[in-house]
């Protein structure tokens, strides 16, 4: 079922609010997950946020969607959204997290990204021996986080741990005044469709073993959610064309000539595939920039030119807008 055509709230020129901000990528993940499982729970007019144009989305918007899903489907529905993370192709932040050599490195990167992107809701991951994290969810502005958001983040971390090599991952809540409650045991959801009977602020993530997984290169990761779905015919054709020469200026007349199709036909096809030329150009540029930043061989000025930006200032400004951090910070995180 396609999502109908009104856009998620924009962050452009918006003042700070009491709700703060969250990741636009996580917001997109929630929308995709609910669209596949419970489309009746989504707002009637909605499309995916433009993750390539802004790294953040209003936190209250995602919280309200999750709260409604949590009330209707309980903890199991929220935890099951983590399965969608396994099908996400290239995403710049996920890519760096998935390249963590150890769980400890993952925890350090996670908390660094939260700081740099000014996340309102935080998740502390404190190593407890070689095979566990103690977890703490909180708002950096004070107050408590919503249980549905806590469940989502615990599921996301558990999935990334599995992707980097953790075996037999389990998640439990460890409230101060109640008995522990197991949410995930050895990768399987253990809770049902009811709401949590205990606080979700404190928890524990454990794994039986860790066998490092060889990381993939960002230039070989396909676009699936970020920018568009490369498996769609026209999106795929245009993405491959842009990727063949990222530094080129890709305007519609050029693409029309290269693909031998009228501009209007291509534009309609991209609209039907829920993306746009500007989204794809930016997504491919970011993917290529991430790959070059990881290599640590070229200067930021060289990378900006290579990826089609007008100058290094344009590169830094656009990159920070898309990811919530400047290229230099992303490079340091990817090498950490």
C-alpha positions in Angstrom: 0.0 0.0 0.0 1.4 3.4 -1.0 1.5 6.2 1.4 -0.6 9.1 0.3 0.8 12.5 -0.6 1.3 15.0 2.2 4.7 15.5 3.7 5.8 14.8 7.2 6.4 18.1 9.1 9.3 20.0 7.8 12.1 21.2 10.1 13.0 24.2 7.8 13.1 27.5 9.6 11.2 26.0 12.6 12.1 27.2 16.1 13.1 24.8 18.8 10.1 23.2 20.5 9.5 21.5 23.9 9.5 18.2 22.0 12.9 18.7 20.4 14.1 16.8 17.5 14.7 13.2 16.4 16.4 11.4 13.5 14.5 11.8 10.2 15.9 8.3 9.3 14.2 6.8 12.4 11.0 8.6 11.5 11.1 7.0 8.0 11.8 3.6 9.5 8.7 3.9 11.7 6.5 5.0 8.8 7.7 2.2 6.6 7.3 -0.4 9.4 3.7 0.7 10.3 2.8 1.0 6.6 3.7 -2.7 6.2 2.1 -3.9 9.5 -0.7 -1.5 10.5 -1.4 1.1 7.9 -4.6 2.0 9.7 -2.5 3.5 12.5 -0.8 6.0 10.3 -2.1 9.6 9.8 -4.4 9.8 6.8 -2.1 12.3 4.9 1.6 11.4 5.0 4.7 10.6 3.0 8.3 9.8 4.0 10.4 12.6 5.3 13.2 13.7 2.9 16.1 12.2 4.8 18.6 13.4 2.3 17.6 17.0 2.9 17.5 17.1 6.7 18.9 14.9 9.4 16.2 15.7 11.9 12.4 15.6 12.2 10.1 16.9 15.0 10.4 14.4 17.9 6.7 14.8 18.8 5.6 13.6 15.3 7.4 10.3 15.7 6.4 9.9 19.3 2.7 10.3 18.5 2.9 7.6 15.8 4.7 5.2 18.1 2.4 5.9 21.0 -0.7 5.2 18.9 0.9 1.9 17.6 1.9 1.0 21.1 -1.6 1.5 22.5 -3.0 -0.7 19.6 -0.4 -3.4 19.2 1.5 -3.4 22.5 5.3 -3.9 23.0 5.6 -6.7 20.4 4.5 -4.4 17.5 7.1 -1.8 18.4 9.9 -4.3 18.8 9.0 -6.0 15.5 9.9 -2.7 13.7 13.5 -3.7 14.2 13.2 -6.3 11.5 12.9 -3.4 8.9 16.3 -2.2 9.9 17.8 -5.4 8.5 16.3 -4.5 5.1 17.6 -0.9 5.0 20.3 -0.5 2.3 22.7 2.5 2.4 22.1 5.0 5.2 25.1 7.2 6.2 24.6 6.9 10.0 23.7 3.2 10.0 26.7 2.6 7.7 29.1 3.9 10.3 27.4 2.1 13.2 27.5 -1.2 11.3 31.2 -0.9 10.7 31.9 -0.9 14.5 34.6 -3.5 15.2 33.3 -4.3 18.7 30.2 -3.6 20.8 32.2 -1.1 22.8 33.0 0.9 19.7 29.4 0.8 18.7 28.4 2.3 22.1 30.9 5.1 21.8 29.8 6.0 18.2 26.1 5.8 19.2 26.5 8.3 22.0 28.8 10.6 19.9 26.1 10.7 17.2 23.4 11.6 19.8 25.5 14.5 21.0 26.3 15.9 17.6 22.8 15.6 16.3 21.4 17.2 19.5 19.0 14.3 20.1 16.4 15.2 22.8 15.9 11.5 23.9 19.1 9.7 24.8 20.1 6.1 25.3 23.2 5.5 27.5 25.0 2.2 26.7 27.3 1.3 29.6 29.5 -1.8 29.1 29.0 -4.4 31.8 31.7 -7.0 31.2 32.5 -8.2 27.6 29.0 -9.3 26.7 26.5 -6.8 28.0 25.3 -3.2 28.1 23.4 -1.6 30.9 20.9 0.8 29.3 19.3 4.0 30.5 16.8 6.1 28.5 16.2 9.7 29.4 15.5 13.2 28.1 18.4 15.6 28.1 15.9 18.3 28.8 14.5 16.5 31.8 11.4 14.3 32.2 10.8 10.7 31.1 10.7 9.1 27.6 7.7 7.3 26.2 7.8 3.5 26.5 7.2 3.0 22.8 10.3 5.1 21.9 12.3 3.1 24.5 11.3 -0.2 22.9 12.1 1.1 19.4 15.6 2.2 20.4 16.4 -1.0 22.4 15.3 -3.0 19.3 17.5 -0.9 17.0 20.6 -1.3 19.1 19.9 -5.1 19.4 19.7 -5.4 15.6 22.9 -3.4 15.0 24.7 -5.6 17.5 23.5 -8.6 15.5 24.7 -7.1 12.3 28.2 -6.4 13.6 28.6 -10.0 15.0 26.8 -10.4 18.3 25.3 -13.8 18.7 22.3 -14.7 20.8 21.2 -11.1 21.6 18.7 -10.7 24.5 17.1 -7.5 25.8 15.4 -7.1 29.2 14.1 -4.3 31.3 15.5 -3.9 34.8 13.3 -1.6 36.8 14.4 -0.6 40.2 11.3 -1.7 42.0 10.1 -4.6 39.9 11.4 -7.9 38.6 13.3 -7.9 35.3 11.1 -8.4 32.2 12.6 -10.1 29.1 11.7 -8.4 25.8 13.9 -10.3 23.4 15.6 -13.7 24.0 18.3 -14.9 21.6 16.9 -12.7 18.9 13.2 -13.7 19.4 10.5 -11.3 20.8 9.2 -12.7 24.1 6.6 -10.1 24.9 3.1 -9.9 23.6 0.6 -7.3 22.3 0.1 -5.7 25.7 1.7 -2.5 27.0 4.6 -2.9 29.4 3.7 -3.5 33.1 7.0 -2.0 34.3 9.2 1.0 33.6 11.3 0.9 30.4 13.8 3.5 31.5 16.5 1.0 32.7 17.5 -2.2 30.9 20.1 -4.6 29.9 21.3 -5.9 26.5 23.3 -9.2 26.5 24.8 -11.5 23.9 26.3 -15.0 24.1 29.3 -14.4 21.9 30.8 -11.9 19.4 32.2 -12.9 16.0 33.1 -9.8 14.0 31.4 -9.5 10.6 33.4 -8.1 7.6 31.9 -4.7 6.9 30.5 -3.7 3.5 31.7 -0.7 1.5 29.3 2.2 1.3 29.6 2.4 -2.5 28.2 -1.1 -2.8 25.3 -0.6 -0.5 22.1 -0.1 -2.5 19.7 2.7 -1.9 16.5 1.2 -0.5 15.0 3.8 1.8 17.6 6.6 1.9 16.7 8.8 -1.1 14.7 6.2 -2.9 14.4 2.5 -3.7 17.1 1.5 -6.2 15.1 -1.7 -7.0 12.4 0.4 -8.7 13.1 0.5 -12.4 13.4 4.3 -13.1 14.9 5.1 -9.7 17.5 2.3 -10.4 18.3 3.5 -13.9 18.8 7.2 -12.8 20.8 6.2 -9.7 23.2 4.1 -11.8 23.5 7.0 -14.3 24.3 9.5 -11.5 26.7 7.0 -9.8 28.7 6.6 -13.1 29.9 10.3 -12.8 28.9 11.9 -9.5 30.8 15.1 -10.2 28.7 15.8 -13.3 25.7 18.3 -13.2 22.7 16.0 -13.6 19.8 18.1 -15.0 16.7 16.6 -16.5 17.6 17.3 -20.1 20.9 15.5 -19.7 19.2 12.5 -18.0 16.5 12.4 -20.6 19.1 12.3 -23.4 21.2 9.6 -21.7 18.2 7.4 -21.0 16.3 8.1 -24.2 13.0 9.0 -22.5 11.0 12.2 -22.3 11.5 14.4 -19.2 7.8 14.3 -18.2 7.7 10.6 -18.4 10.7 10.2 -16.2 9.4 12.7 -13.7 6.0 10.9 -13.4 7.8 7.6 -12.9 10.0 9.0 -10.1 6.9 10.5 -8.5 5.1 7.1 -8.7 8.2 5.5 -7.1 8.0 8.1 -4.2 11.3 10.0 -4.9 12.6 12.9 -7.0 15.7 13.8 -8.9 17.0 16.1 -6.2 16.6 13.3 -3.6 18.5 10.8 -5.8 21.3 13.3 -6.7 21.8 14.1 -3.0 21.6 10.5 -1.9 24.3 9.4 -4.4 26.5 12.3 -3.5 26.3 11.5 0.2 26.9 7.8 -0.4 30.0 8.6 -2.5 31.2 11.2 0.1 30.8 8.7 2.9 32.9 6.2 1.0 35.7 8.7 0.4 35.6 10.0 3.9 36.1 6.5 5.2 39.1 5.9 3.0 40.9 8.9 4.7 43.0 9.6 1.5 41.5 12.8 0.1 41.0 16.2 1.6 37.5 17.6 2.3 38.0 20.0 -0.6 38.9 17.1 -3.0 36.0 15.0 -1.8 33.6 18.0 -2.3 34.8 18.4 -5.9 34.7 14.7 -6.6 31.1 14.5 -5.4 29.8 17.4 -7.5 29.6 20.2 -4.8 30.4 23.7 -6.0 33.1 24.2 -3.3 34.2 22.9 0.1 31.8 25.2 1.9 28.9 23.9 -0.1 30.0 20.3 0.6 30.3 20.9 4.4 27.0 22.8 4.6 25.0 20.3 2.6 26.6 17.3 4.3 25.8 18.7 7.8 22.3 19.5 6.8 21.8 15.9 5.6 23.5 14.1 8.5 23.4 16.5 11.4 27.2 16.7 11.6 30.1 18.1 9.4 32.2 15.8 7.2 35.2 16.0 9.6 33.1 14.6 12.4 31.7 11.8 10.2 35.3 10.9 9.1 36.5 10.7 12.7 33.5 8.5 13.6 34.0 6.2 10.7 37.6 5.7 11.5 37.0 5.2 15.2 
